[in-house]
Amino acid sequence: MDTTPEASLLVVDDEPNIRELLSASLRFVGFKVVSAASGADALAAVARERPDLVVLDVMLPDMTGFAVVRHLREESGPHARPGSGVADRLPVLFLTAKDGVDDKISGLTAGGDDYVTKPFSLEELIARIRAILRRTGGPTDEGRLVAGDLELDPVGHQVLRAGRPVSLSPTEFKLLAYLMANADRVVSKLQILDHVWAYDFGGDLSIVESYISYVRRKVDSGADGTVKLIHTVRGVGYVLRRPQG
């Protein structure tokens, strides 16, 4: 019998009952699980355990889950450049008791990869964890992608715009890679949801709109004169257009 864990997870929640229930349930279906009860403990556990994914509650006693992720994304090494550290690429699934759009946007903007609203079913949580792991599960065989002054290196997990590093969460990186691989071709929200999120269940198309907005802000909002690459085709979808000439 193969006892190799499916993946290593860090569960962060300050409620002992929820933390223990999640940890036990995830271990039961084949994951290795460590847990933490605060933001500071979570940051220490990431450095110590190097998990494959973090399940992170938004409301923690010492700092918000959003602050934890911002710290991971921005401080993934004393002199690390964006996109170069392990913590910078670490997938994060937020647990939130709020169902408001602002709360979801805050989580995704901070660098989260998905969110589940409490109360949730364990089946949905496990499905979302596995979907994130599938789409962030390691280097791709694709070569370097280039569109004008935008470059994406799938193996090194690095994005450059006009020679400057662009820091993206794992899901943002996957979305940009999909747009660049289909440059000059319009892709629908459903196609993006299918290829980037890889859900085994119905997904919310509004998450595509949010992520397009975040990626566009990071890629197309540089210095004055930056050529806009990501475009909306109303009623159809989105396209990354290579600069002409």
ChimeraX attribute file (.defattr): number of C-alpha atoms within 10 A of each C-alpha:
attribute: neighborCount
match mode: 1-to-1
recipient: residues
	/A:1	3
	/A:2	4
	/A:3	7
	/A:4	9
	/A:5	13
	/A:6	14
	/A:7	16
	/A:8	17
	/A:9	25
	/A:10	23
	/A:11	25
	/A:12	29
	/A:13	26
	/A:14	20
	/A:15	13
	/A:16	11
	/A:17	10
	/A:18	13
	/A:19	18
	/A:20	14
	/A:21	12
	/A:22	21
	/A:23	20
	/A:24	14
	/A:25	15
	/A:26	19
	/A:27	17
	/A:28	10
	/A:29	11
	/A:30	14
	/A:31	18
	/A:32	19
	/A:33	21
	/A:34	19
	/A:35	21
	/A:36	20
	/A:37	19
	/A:38	23
	/A:39	27
	/A:40	14
	/A:41	13
	/A:42	23
	/A:43	16
	/A:44	13
	/A:45	18
	/A:46	21
	/A:47	13
	/A:48	9
	/A:49	13
	/A:50	16
	/A:51	21
	/A:52	21
	/A:53	24
	/A:54	25
	/A:55	23
	/A:56	30
	/A:57	26
	/A:58	25
	/A:59	19
	/A:60	19
	/A:61	13
	/A:62	14
	/A:63	13
	/A:64	16
	/A:65	28
	/A:66	24
	/A:67	15
	/A:68	20
	/A:69	28
	/A:70	17
	/A:71	16
	/A:72	22
	/A:73	25
	/A:74	17
	/A:75	16
	/A:76	20
	/A:77	15
	/A:78	8
	/A:79	9
	/A:80	13
	/A:81	16
	/A:82	22
	/A:83	24
	/A:84	18
	/A:85	19
	/A:86	17
	/A:87	23
	/A:88	26
	/A:89	24
	/A:90	23
	/A:91	25
	/A:92	27
	/A:93	24
	/A:94	23
	/A:95	23
	/A:96	21
	/A:97	15
	/A:98	14
	/A:99	11
	/A:100	10
	/A:101	9
	/A:102	10
	/A:103	16
	/A:104	21
	/A:105	15
	/A:106	12
	/A:107	25
	/A:108	25
	/A:109	19
	/A:110	20
	/A:111	26
	/A:112	27
	/A:113	24
	/A:114	21
	/A:115	22
	/A:116	20
	/A:117	15
	/A:118	12
	/A:119	10
	/A:120	12
	/A:121	11
	/A:122	13
	/A:123	10
	/A:124	13
	/A:125	19
	/A:126	15
	/A:127	15
	/A:128	23
	/A:129	24
	/A:130	19
	/A:131	19
	/A:132	23
	/A:133	19
	/A:134	14
	/A:135	18
	/A:136	23
	/A:137	14
	/A:138	11
	/A:139	11
	/A:140	12
	/A:141	8
	/A:142	11
	/A:143	11
	/A:144	15
	/A:145	16
	/A:146	18
	/A:147	17
	/A:148	14
	/A:149	15
	/A:150	20
	/A:151	21
	/A:152	21
	/A:153	18
	/A:154	19
	/A:155	13
	/A:156	12
	/A:157	21
	/A:158	19
	/A:159	25
	/A:160	18
	/A:161	19
	/A:162	13
	/A:163	10
	/A:164	13
	/A:165	17
	/A:166	20
	/A:167	24
	/A:168	24
	/A:169	24
	/A:170	23
	/A:171	24
	/A:172	22
	/A:173	24
	/A:174	19
	/A:175	23
	/A:176	23
	/A:177	22
	/A:178	17
	/A:179	21
	/A:180	23
	/A:181	17
	/A:182	14
	/A:183	19
	/A:184	17
	/A:185	14
	/A:186	18
	/A:187	19
	/A:188	16
	/A:189	20
	/A:190	14
	/A:191	14
	/A:192	18
	/A:193	19
	/A:194	14
	/A:195	14
	/A:196	23
	/A:197	24
	/A:198	18
	/A:199	18
	/A:200	12
	/A:201	10
	/A:202	8
	/A:203	15
	/A:204	11
	/A:205	12
	/A:206	11
	/A:207	17
	/A:208	20
	/A:209	14
	/A:210	15
	/A:211	19
	/A:212	20
	/A:213	14
	/A:214	19
	/A:215	22
	/A:216	17
	/A:217	12
	/A:218	14
	/A:219	23
	/A:220	16
	/A:221	13
	/A:222	14
	/A:223	8
	/A:224	6
	/A:225	7
	/A:226	13
	/A:227	16
	/A:228	15
	/A:229	20
	/A:230	23
	/A:231	14
	/A:232	14
	/A:233	12
	/A:234	7
	/A:235	8
	/A:236	11
	/A:237	18
	/A:238	21
	/A:239	20
	/A:240	22
	/A:241	20
	/A:242	18
	/A:243	12
	/A:244	5
	/A:245	4
